[in-house]
Amino acid sequence: MSSIIVILFFGGWLYLPFSIKLLSIMFLFVWIRATLPRYRYDQLMYLGWKVILPLSLGFTLLSISLFLIFI
């Protein structure tokens, strides 16, 4: 996954810059996984249904209303 990210978003096939970018993204993945809390399944379900879904619906309604106002 790190190599795909480097190829698609950071470009370049030269060996040394590719390796440096690859190792830095791999380090970033490990660092994020080690520092962020691990959620249980019920916490993820609560977060998805009670927090993220209403926020996304609200932002969708807001963007539709702004689009209709500024047509």
KAKA-V338049 format. One record per backbone hydrogen bond with DSSP energy under -0.5 kcal/mol. NH is the residue of the N-H (numbers start at 0). CO is the residue of the C=O. If there is no record, write none. Layout:
NH&CO / NH&CO
This chain:
4&0 / 5&1 / 6&2 / 7&3 / 8&4 / 9&4 / 9&5 / 10&5 / 17&13 / 18&14 / 19&15 / 20&16 / 21&17 / 22&18 / 23&19 / 24&20 / 25&21 / 26&22 / 27&23 / 28&24 / 29&25 / 30&26 / 31&27 / 32&28 / 33&29 / 34&30 / 35&31 / 38&36 / 43&39 / 44&40 / 45&41 / 46&42 / 47&43 / 48&44 / 49&45 / 50&45 / 50&46 / 51&46 / 52&47 / 54&50 / 55&51 / 56&52 / 57&53 / 58&54 / 59&55 / 60&56 / 61&57 / 62&58 / 63&59 / 64&60 / 65&61 / 66&62 / 67&63 / 68&64 / 69&65 / 70&67
